[in-house]
Each structure stands twice: as structure tokens, then as C-alpha cells.
Amino acid sequence: MTFVLTAGERHEATKVEALMEQGAVKRVRRGRPRIRPDRVLGDKAYSSRKIRRSFKRRGTGYTIPRRADETRTGPFNRAIYPRHAQ
């Protein structure tokens, strides 16, 4: 687990890339910790083209609902989101 400390007024979506670079997930068996997760879940605050592009560039799957003011492009897996967002 990792975290980035920012000022109280700073939006957390601006630090997603920094978190993704630092985070490491311990493997079940032997070996180095994984830096790239298979999938990332986020709420509507993380709904932006820049964030989605960075996940796609890294080869990381993502499930992020779109805000009401966005034009819907691309899939959103409703089956995955409620199961993990509790």
C-alpha cells in the first residue's frame, strides 16, 4: 500500500500517476512485488480522459463510472463496480 500526502485543497485525482508508480502489491508466492495491478477501481472523481489514458498506456484495466456531464465513450462494466466498491 502506498500514499501521497497533499495539501487539503488539492484534488486527489492529480496524484493518481504518482500513486501508480509507487504502489507495489506483494505476490502470493516468491518474487518481487508487482507494480502494475490487473485492474483499478475508482469513483466518479477519477473520471477523466487523462486518467483513463494513463491506465490504458500502462496496460492496467480500469472501472470508473462517468460523470453526468461527460459524453459516454467506451465500456463500463457494471458487474465489477458494485462488487468491489463497498
VENFENKA-V312948 format. One record per residue. N is the residue number from 0. PHI is phi in whole degrees, 0 to 359 (999 if undefined). PSI is psi in whole degrees, -180 to 180 (999 if undefined). BURIAL is b if it has 24 or more other ideal C-beta (glycine too) atoms within 12 Angstrom, else e. Layout:
n: <N/N>
phi: <PHI/PHI>
psi: <PSI/PSI>
burial: <BURIAL/BURIAL>
This chain:
n: <0/1/2/3/4/5/6/7/8/9/10/11/12/13/14/15/16/17/18/19/20/21/22/23/24/25/26/27/28/29/30/31/32/33/34/35/36/37/38/39/40/41/42/43/44/45/46/47/48/49/50/51/52/53/54/55/56/57/58/59/60/61/62/63/64/65/66/67/68/69/70/71/72/73/74/75/76/77/78/79/80/81/82/83/84/85>
phi: <999/219/209/234/269/231/294/298/273/282/282/293/294/286/248/300/296/296/295/293/286/271/295/222/249/294/281/292/258/289/127/291/297/279/266/253/287/288/211/238/250/215/268/295/296/263/276/207/297/299/293/298/297/294/294/296/297/279/80/258/288/217/228/225/292/269/288/294/273/266/280/282/224/89/280/225/272/293/289/278/299/294/294/258/269/238>
psi: <147/162/157/125/127/171/157/-29/-9/134/136/-23/-20/-13/13/-45/-38/-40/-41/-30/-32/-31/140/138/125/138/153/-42/-161/158/170/151/148/136/-30/113/161/-39/146/136/139/162/-173/-20/-24/13/96/155/-39/-45/-45/-40/-41/-38/-42/-41/-35/-12/24/130/154/150/102/120/152/148/161/-28/2/147/134/118/136/162/155/121/99/-25/-33/-41/-54/-27/-36/-18/52/999>
burial: <e/e/e/e/e/e/e/e/e/e/e/e/b/e/e/b/e/e/b/b/e/e/e/e/e/e/e/e/e/e/e/e/e/e/e/e/e/e/e/b/b/b/e/e/e/b/b/b/e/e/b/b/e/b/b/e/e/e/e/b/e/b/b/b/b/b/e/e/e/e/e/e/e/e/e/e/e/e/e/e/e/e/e/e/e/e>
